[in-house]
Amino acid sequence: MSHLQNKSSKLVEAASLLNKRNLYPAVAHSAYYCCVQLMKHIWIHSLHNKEKDFQHKLTLHNKNEQPIGGRNVGFHEFLINQIKMYIKSKNGDDYREFKNQIWQLKDLRSDADYSDNDFDASKSNHSLILSGAIVRILQKY
């Protein structure tokens, strides 16, 4: 097990414990980052990239690609898109499910972290459900 997989596993456990303690905004954060850790694991170990090259490849991507909405792609968006295309090359059904669910989870995490809205048990539980489904997909790759 890589360190990234281990971190992901611990974040899943943390999300569950936080949910049980009604610490809902922190659930979305942990649920999302457990997926980020697995995506980075795939990017390094399945796509055979080097961690030290991540920033360089992100910079090249932003230099060579059209900006999205007039802005460069950030770390998470770049990673999601890289993994999304890798999954698409392997399994169209997993691709569609991953693409839909990762953006929903990312939005929930942003809402929990940055919004002045209430982040309640329903949103917290939805974060856990999405994260679980995404993790099951990512573990295949």
C-alpha positions in Angstrom: 0.0 0.0 0.0 1.4 3.4 -1.0 1.5 6.3 1.5 -1.2 8.0 -0.6 -3.5 5.0 -0.3 -2.9 4.9 3.5 -3.7 8.6 3.8 -6.9 8.0 1.8 -7.9 5.2 4.1 -7.4 7.3 7.1 -9.4 10.1 5.7 -12.3 7.8 5.0 -12.2 6.7 8.6 -11.9 10.4 9.8 -14.9 11.3 7.6 -17.0 8.6 9.2 -16.0 9.6 12.8 -16.6 13.2 12.1 -20.1 12.4 10.8 -20.9 10.4 13.9 -19.8 13.5 16.0 -22.0 15.8 13.9 -19.0 17.7 12.7 -20.6 17.9 9.2 -18.4 20.5 7.3 -15.3 18.5 8.2 -16.9 15.4 6.7 -17.1 16.8 3.2 -13.5 18.0 3.4 -12.2 14.6 4.5 -14.5 12.7 2.1 -13.2 14.7 -0.8 -9.5 14.6 0.1 -9.6 10.8 0.5 -10.5 10.7 -3.2 -7.8 13.3 -4.1 -5.2 11.0 -2.4 -6.3 8.0 -4.5 -6.3 10.0 -7.7 -2.8 11.1 -7.0 -1.8 7.5 -6.3 -3.2 6.5 -9.7 -1.5 9.4 -11.4 1.9 8.3 -10.0 1.6 4.5 -9.9 -0.8 3.7 -12.8 0.0 6.5 -15.1 3.8 6.3 -14.2 4.4 9.9 -13.4 6.7 11.2 -10.8 5.4 13.3 -7.9 8.1 15.9 -8.4 6.9 16.4 -12.0 3.3 17.2 -11.1 3.8 21.0 -10.9 5.8 21.0 -14.1 3.1 19.1 -16.0 0.4 21.3 -14.6 2.3 24.4 -15.8 2.8 22.8 -19.2 -0.8 22.0 -19.4 -1.8 25.6 -18.6 0.7 26.9 -21.1 -0.4 24.6 -24.0 -4.2 24.4 -23.4 -6.9 27.0 -23.7 -7.8 28.5 -20.3 -11.2 27.3 -19.0 -13.4 30.4 -18.5 -10.4 32.6 -18.9 -8.5 31.0 -16.1 -5.8 28.4 -15.8 -6.6 24.9 -14.4 -5.7 24.4 -10.8 -4.1 21.4 -9.1 -7.4 19.5 -8.4 -9.0 20.2 -11.7 -5.9 19.0 -13.5 -5.7 15.9 -11.4 -9.4 15.1 -11.9 -9.2 15.6 -15.6 -6.1 13.4 -15.9 -7.7 10.6 -13.9 -11.1 11.1 -15.7 -9.4 10.5 -19.1 -7.5 7.5 -17.9 -10.7 5.9 -16.6 -12.5 6.8 -19.8 -9.8 4.9 -21.8 -10.5 1.8 -19.7 -14.2 1.8 -18.9 -16.9 4.1 -20.2 -19.4 3.3 -17.4 -16.9 4.1 -14.7 -15.9 7.2 -16.5 -19.5 8.6 -16.6 -20.1 7.7 -12.9 -16.7 9.1 -11.8 -17.1 12.3 -13.8 -20.5 13.0 -12.3 -19.8 12.1 -8.8 -16.3 13.8 -8.3 -17.6 17.2 -9.4 -20.6 16.8 -7.0 -18.3 15.9 -4.2 -15.9 18.8 -5.0 -18.8 21.2 -5.0 -20.0 19.9 -1.6 -16.4 20.3 -0.2 -16.3 23.8 -1.5 -19.7 24.6 0.0 -18.5 23.1 3.4 -15.2 24.9 3.3 -16.0 28.3 1.9 -19.8 29.0 1.9 -21.7 30.9 4.5 -24.5 28.3 4.1 -25.5 25.7 6.7 -23.8 22.3 6.0 -26.1 19.8 7.6 -26.4 16.1 8.1 -28.0 15.5 4.7 -25.1 17.2 2.9 -22.6 15.4 5.1 -24.2 12.0 4.4 -24.3 12.7 0.7 -20.6 13.5 0.8 -20.0 10.1 2.4 -22.1 8.3 -0.2 -20.4 10.1 -3.1 -16.9 9.5 -1.7 -17.7 5.8 -1.1 -18.8 5.4 -4.7 -15.8 7.3 -6.1 -13.4 5.3 -3.9 -14.8 2.0 -5.3 -14.2 3.2 -8.8 -10.7 4.5 -8.1 -9.7 1.3 -6.4 -10.1 -0.5 -9.7 -7.4 1.5 -11.3 
